[in-house]
Amino acid sequence: MDSNAKAKKFIKLLTICTVCILFATAFIVILFDPFYHYHAPLPGMKAVLEERDYEVIGTIDHFDYDAVLLGDSLVENTNTAILAEYFDVTAIKAIRAGGSNADILFYLDRAYEKQDLKKVFYCIDKAALVADTKVTFPENDYYYLVDKNPINDWKYLWNKDVLLKKIPLQLAYNTVLDYNENEAYAWYSTKTFSKDAMLTHYVPDTVFNDPQPVPETFYENLALLKAEITSHPETEFYLFYPPVSMLWWDSELRAGCLDADLELLKELSSAFADCPNARLYGFYNADEYTQLDKYMDVVHFSPEVNQAMYEDMKDGLYLMNADTVDEDLEQLREKVLAFSSEEITEYYPDIPAYTP
């Protein structure tokens, strides 16, 4: 056999081997599908959910559920078994850490394409409500998992990290390692919740800025959320504004945002009054949850607070009422001003306190 024939034979054999390897790799990824891009977990396997942004859309598209927990990192520590116990639902988490209201409603719309939802739980904190109303997913490197375009699935099918890291980890969690799939994306086990720990995460501004207005994006996002609720009268919406620490309120006072925050809460209190399928809960003034030792930084509270909030919602506690919100918010204002003028000096003696 001459050299040219040998070369052609080698190239043919190499091509066949390469194609076989590519097909085998794709088959393994599709079979185990650690991002659940094609299907739910294989029979008998747990749903291993640890890489939120890559996995949420797959759970929305392929899991079996009748409720969705929406929000950001504040509710990642929720154990969905609690929602099952208190509200008789099968819930998944559609979490967008640092996400905008538009991004979160994108997840909700996608869920409505796939399932009939009995209940929606939405942790609507300020950051989401004042964010831009533009969906941000196209800007991210995992958009190929979101966009319903099979052509760019090559980024998943022949991904070295998926094949060599994600799938082995998935198998390990299903065989030799403990894993609770009700605690998808939970991060609390690596954090410390205490007054001393959280104080290390906050350095107060040394000046008190002029009052700022409520951002216009708040009203735009509020309209988007209300439109979503009114368009799905068959679904019960549990909306809740989470508790944040007094150090967060101190930071808002120094940034000139306190008045705007209180106005935002007042607007929220009446926004859904004509929506019979929506309940709004406000935990911003709940002393039992805003103690500094329950936080790991100025906003992130312990998982025990997550559980307690759902129990309160089940029992109808902390419902926001437009008729009594003025008194409630005035009490909150007085607490914030008292904290920032007196108690703050116990923790930061060299930082200027608030002076009325």
N, C-alpha and C positions, 0 to 999 in steps of 0.2 A: 504494500500500500504506500503510495507516494505521500510526501509531506502535506500537500494540499488536501488530500482526502482525509488524512489523519486530523488535520486542523478542523475541517468541516465536521467530522465526527465528534471531535472534542467540544466544539461550539454547540452542536446539537444536543449532546449529552448535558452540557452545562446549562443550556436553556431549559431543558426538561427538568433538571434538578432544581433550578431556580424557581420555575413555575410551581413545582410540587411543594417546595418550601413555603412559597407565598400562599398557596392554597391551604396548606396545613396550618400555617400561622393564623390566617383569617378564620379558618374553621375553629381553632381553639379559642380565639377571641369571641367569636359569635356564640360558641357553646357556653362558655363561662360568663361572658358578657358582664364584666365587673362594674361597668357604668350603667347597666340595664338599658342600653340603647335599643336593643332588639326584643328583649323579653324580660319577664320577671325572673326571680331566682329559680334555678332548677328544682324540681320536686325534692323535698327533704333538705334543702340548703337554706340557711339564713340569709336575709338581706344584709349585706355588709355595707354600711353607709358611713363613710368617713371623709370623703372628698366632696363636700357639699355642692360646689358649683358644677362639678362634672356629673353628679348623680341625681340631682333633684329632678331634672327634666325627664330622665328615664323612669323614675318612680311615678311621676305624674302620668306618663304615657302608658305604662305597662302594669302598674300595681293595681290591686283590688282595694278600693276604699270608698267611703261615703262621706268623709269629712277631710278638711284640709286646715292645717295650722300654718298661717302666714305670718311673716315678720322677719326680723333680723336676728343678730346674735343674741339678743336678750331672751329669746325663747328657744334657742338651740338646746338648752339643758332640760327641756320638757321631756318627760317620759310619757310617750303616747298611750301607755297602758292606763294612765290616769284619766285621759280623755275618754277612753273606752269605758272605764269604770263609772265615771261621773255623768257621761252624756250618751252612753250606749251607741258609740260610733266606732268605726274603724278609720283611724286618721293617719295621714302621712304629713311629713313636714315639707313645706315649700318655703325654704329659708333663703333669704338673700342678704348676707351680712353686709351692712352698710348700704343696703339697697334702697332704691327710691320706691315711692308708691307706684309709679308706672311699671317698674320691673316686677313688683309683687303682684300687681293686677294682671300682668302678662302671664305669670304662673297660674293665676286663678282662671283666666280665660282658657288656658290650655287644659286645665283640669275639667272645666265644663265641657270641653270637646270629647273627653274620655269617659266621664262618670256623671251620674246624677248625685248631686251633693245634698245631703241632709243638713249639714252644719258647716260653717266656716268660722274659724277663730283667727282674729287678726289683731296682732299687737302693733298699734299704730303710733309709734313715737314721733317726736318732732322732726328728727332727721329725715324720715321718709316723707313727711307731709310738706316740708319746705324744699325738697329736692326738685330738680328739673323734671318736667313731665315727659321727657323723651326716654324711651326704652333704650337701655345701654348695652344689651346683649351683643349686638353686632360688633362692638368694640373689643370683645374678649376673645382669647385664643381658643376657647372651647365652643365657639359658636357653631362649629360643625356638628355638635351634639344636639343643638337646639333648632337648626334651620330647616329640618325636614328635607334636606338635599342629600340623596344617597351618593352622589358623585364624589363629595368630599369626605366620605367615610373612610377613605384610605388613611386619613390621619389617625383613625382609631384602630383599624384592622391591622395595620403594620406599625404599631407604636411599641417601641422597645420597653418603655416603662410599664405599659399595660400588660405586656406579655411576661416580663421578668420580675415585676414588682407587685402589681395589683392582683393578678390572678393567683400567684403563690400566697399573698396575704389573705385573699378571699378564702382559699382552701385551708389555710392555717386556722382562721377564725371559725371555720366550720368543722374542724377536727380536733385540734389540740389546745386552742386558746379559748378563753371565755369571751363571749360577746353577747350583749343584750341589744337586739335589733330595735327595741322600743326607745333606745337612747341614741338614735341616729344623730350624728354630728355633735354630740355632747362634748364639751371641753372642760367641764368643771373639775375633773379628777386631777388635772395638772395645775390647778390654781389654788390660792389661799384666800379665803374670805375672812377678813378681820379688819379692824380699824387701823392697825399698824400697817398692814399690807396695802390698803387702799390709799393711805396718806402718801405713800411713796409714788403714787401715780398722778398726783395733782400738785401743781405749783401755781398758786393764785397770781393773777395779774396784779400789778402794783398800782394800777389806776382804775377808776370807774368811768367807763365811757358814757357818752350821751345816749339817751334812749333811742332805740331803733324801731322802725315800723314792722308790722307783720308782713313777711314777704308775700308778694302777689302769687307766687307759686303755691302757697298754702291754699288759697281759695280755688285755684285751678285743680289741685289734687283732691280737695274736698268734693268738688263737683264730679270728678272722675269716680271717686269711691261711691258717692251717692248714686250715680247712674248705674254702677255695677250692682248695687244692692237692689234698686228698684226694678232692674231688668231680670232679677231672679227671685221672684216672690215665693218660690217653692223652697228656698233655702233659708235657714235661720242663721243670722250673722251675730256672732259674739265679738264685738269690738272692744278693745280695752287699751287704755293708756297706762303704761307701766309705771311703777314707782322708780324714782331716781333719788340719789342721796342728796343731802343738804350741800355737799361740796359741789355737786352739779349745779344746784340752784345758785350757789355763790358765784360760780363761773359765769352763769347767765346774767346775774346782777352786774358783775364787773364788765361784761361785754355790752351792757346796755340793752339786754334782751328780756329782762324780767317782765316788763309791762306787756311786751308783745307776746310772751309765752302765756301770760294770764288771759290775754284777749283771745289767743288761739284756743285755749281750753274752754273759754266761754262760748266761742263760736261752735266748737265741737258739741257742747252740751245740748244744743238745740238743732243741730244739723240733720239729725235722723228722726226727729219727733214724728214726722209723717211717714215713717217707714215701719209698718207693723212687724216686719220680719227682722228688725235690727234692735239689738240691745247694746248700750254703750256703758262701759264701766271705767271709772277713773280711780286709779290707785296712787295718784300723785300726792295725795294728802294723807296717806295711810301710815301713821306713826309706827305701827308694828312692822312695817316693811322698809322704812327709810332709815333705820338705824345704821350707823356707819359700819358696825361689825358684820353686817350682812352682805357687804360688797367686797369686790376685789379691785375695783377702780370706781370712778365716780358714777357710772351707770350700770355696770354688770353685777347683778345680784346672784345670790346662791340659788341652787336648784330647789331648795326648800321653799323659797319665795314663789318660784314658778308653780309648784304644786299647790301652795296655799291660795294663790290667785284663782286657780281653776275651781277649787273648793268654794271660794267666796262667790264666784260667778254661778256655780251650781245652786247656791243658796240664795242668790239674788242680792248679795251685798255689794256695796260700792257702786250702785247704779248712779250714773250722772243724771241730774235733774236740773233743767233750765230754770225752774222756779227757785231752787235753793243754791245754785252755783255761785251767785255773787257772794253770799256769806262764806261759802266754802273757800273761794279763791281769796277773799280778804283774810281769812285765817292763814292760808298758805303764805300770802304776802308778809304778814306779820311774823310768821316763823322764819322765813328767809331773811328778813331784815334783822331780826333778833340774832339769828345765827351769825350773819356776816358782820354784825357790829360788836358782838360779844364773844360767842363761843369759838369763833374762828381763831381768836388770838391764843387760845389754849394750844392749838396745833401749829400755828405759824406766828409766833410772837414778833417776828421782824417784818411781817407783811401788813400794810395799812388796812385797818378795819373800816367797815362802812360807817360813815358819819351822816346822819339825817340832815 
